[in-house]
Amino acid sequence: MKAPPTPEKSGPRTNREIRVPTVQLIDAEGQNRGPTPIQEAMQLAEDAGLDLVEIVPNANPPVCKILDYGKFRFNEQKKAAEARKRQKIVEVKEIKLRPGIDDHDYDVKMKAMRRFFIEGDKVKITLRFRGREMAHQDIGYRLLERVKQETFQIAKVEAEPSMEGRQMVMILSPR
């Protein structure tokens, strides 16, 4: 029977896990002490009642700092959570139109489109043709040009109007 593999520790190496002869040491007050032997650095950390934490492992010699590791981890988690909170996932909202759309219906769709742009989402405008409407694609193209003109201030065209089967598609994104 084999012993289970030791789990990989995530995060920086601390105290006895640091296995290099010298480190670039930053003490608890933030002062750079320069290259220091690892034993001396660990002794300083122990005397201060803190941990020796490897901050930049790829440097030569690695940069280590004397600090409270628990507090350090807490602050890192807080930063990561804050970054996730500020992150905005851009969605693509779809607005479906018809070539013979009435003015009021068009205004309602434009109002919804403006709201999507304010929220930071992209808008895919789909203009569906049915039956004999396929013979009058110029009407659909003019409608999409009208949309483009009216949203010029708040949106830019990401994909020009193009035919996909029986529908014309245009993608707008917020400025």
C-alpha positions in Angstrom: 0.0 0.0 0.0 1.2 3.4 -0.9 1.0 6.4 1.3 -1.4 9.0 -0.1 0.4 11.9 -1.9 1.0 15.0 0.1 -1.4 17.7 -1.0 0.1 20.6 -2.8 -0.1 23.7 -0.6 -1.6 26.7 -2.4 -0.2 30.1 -1.7 3.3 31.3 -0.8 5.8 29.1 1.1 6.3 30.0 4.7 8.9 29.4 7.5 10.5 25.9 7.1 9.1 25.4 3.6 11.6 27.9 2.2 14.6 25.9 1.1 17.2 28.4 -0.2 20.5 29.4 1.5 19.9 33.2 1.3 16.9 35.4 0.9 16.3 39.1 0.2 14.7 40.0 3.6 12.1 42.7 4.3 11.5 43.0 8.0 8.3 43.6 9.9 8.6 47.4 9.6 9.0 47.2 5.8 12.8 47.9 5.8 14.8 46.1 3.1 17.6 44.2 5.0 19.2 42.9 1.8 20.5 39.3 1.2 20.3 37.4 4.5 21.1 33.8 5.3 17.8 31.8 5.8 18.7 30.8 9.4 19.1 34.4 10.4 15.9 35.4 8.7 13.9 32.6 10.4 15.4 33.6 13.8 14.4 37.3 13.3 10.8 36.2 12.4 10.6 33.8 15.4 11.9 36.6 17.7 9.2 38.9 16.4 6.5 36.2 16.9 5.7 36.4 13.2 6.2 34.2 10.1 8.7 34.4 7.3 6.7 34.4 4.0 8.1 34.1 0.5 6.6 37.0 -1.4 8.6 36.8 -4.8 9.7 33.2 -5.3 11.1 33.7 -8.8 13.6 36.5 -7.8 17.3 35.7 -7.2 17.5 35.4 -4.2 13.8 35.0 -3.4 12.2 38.0 -1.6 10.8 37.1 1.9 9.0 39.2 4.3 8.4 39.0 8.0 4.7 39.2 8.7 1.6 37.6 10.3 0.7 34.9 7.7 -2.9 34.5 8.9 -3.5 38.3 8.4 -1.7 38.1 5.0 -3.9 35.3 3.8 -7.1 37.1 5.0 -6.1 40.3 3.2 -5.3 38.3 0.0 -8.8 36.7 0.1 -10.4 40.0 0.7 -8.6 41.5 -2.4 -9.7 38.5 -4.5 -13.3 38.8 -3.4 -13.3 42.6 -4.1 -11.9 41.9 -7.6 -14.6 39.3 -8.3 -17.3 41.7 -7.1 -16.1 44.5 -9.5 -15.9 42.1 -12.4 -18.7 42.6 -14.9 -19.7 39.7 -17.2 -20.8 41.2 -20.5 -23.9 39.5 -21.8 -25.3 39.6 -25.3 -28.9 40.6 -25.2 -31.1 40.0 -28.3 -33.7 42.3 -29.7 -35.9 40.9 -32.4 -37.4 43.1 -35.1 -39.6 42.7 -38.2 -39.3 44.8 -41.4 -42.8 46.3 -41.0 -42.4 47.3 -37.3 -44.8 50.0 -36.1 -43.4 53.3 -34.6 -44.5 52.6 -31.1 -43.2 49.1 -31.1 -39.9 50.4 -32.5 -39.7 53.0 -29.7 -40.3 50.3 -27.0 -37.5 48.2 -28.5 -35.1 51.2 -28.6 -35.9 52.0 -24.9 -35.0 48.4 -24.0 -31.8 48.6 -26.1 -30.7 51.9 -24.4 -31.2 50.2 -21.0 -29.0 47.3 -22.1 -26.2 49.7 -23.2 -26.4 51.5 -19.8 -26.0 48.2 -18.0 -22.9 47.5 -20.2 -24.3 44.7 -22.3 -23.9 44.0 -26.0 -27.1 43.9 -28.1 -27.7 41.6 -31.1 -30.4 42.9 -33.3 -32.2 40.2 -35.3 -34.4 41.2 -38.2 -36.5 38.3 -39.3 -38.0 38.1 -42.8 -41.0 35.9 -43.5 -42.5 34.9 -46.9 -42.3 37.7 -49.5 -40.4 40.0 -47.2 -37.2 38.3 -48.4 -37.7 40.2 -51.7 -37.5 43.5 -49.9 -34.3 43.2 -47.8 -33.6 46.9 -48.5 -36.4 47.8 -46.1 -34.7 45.7 -43.4 -31.3 47.2 -44.1 -32.8 50.8 -43.8 -34.3 49.8 -40.5 -31.0 48.6 -39.1 -29.3 51.8 -40.5 -32.0 53.8 -38.5 -31.1 51.9 -35.4 -27.4 52.5 -36.0 -28.1 56.3 -36.4 -30.2 56.5 -33.2 -27.7 54.6 -31.0 -24.6 56.4 -32.5 -24.0 58.4 -29.2 -24.2 55.4 -26.8 -23.1 52.4 -28.9 -20.7 51.3 -31.6 -21.2 48.8 -34.3 -19.4 45.6 -33.6 -20.7 43.6 -36.6 -22.3 45.3 -39.6 -25.7 44.1 -40.8 -25.4 40.7 -42.6 -27.8 38.0 -43.8 -27.9 34.7 -42.0 -30.5 32.6 -43.7 -33.9 34.4 -43.4 -32.7 36.9 -40.9 -30.4 40.0 -40.9 -28.2 40.4 -37.9 -26.3 43.3 -36.5 -24.3 43.5 -33.2 -23.8 46.7 -31.2 -21.7 47.2 -28.1 -21.7 50.1 -25.6 -19.2 52.9 -26.0 
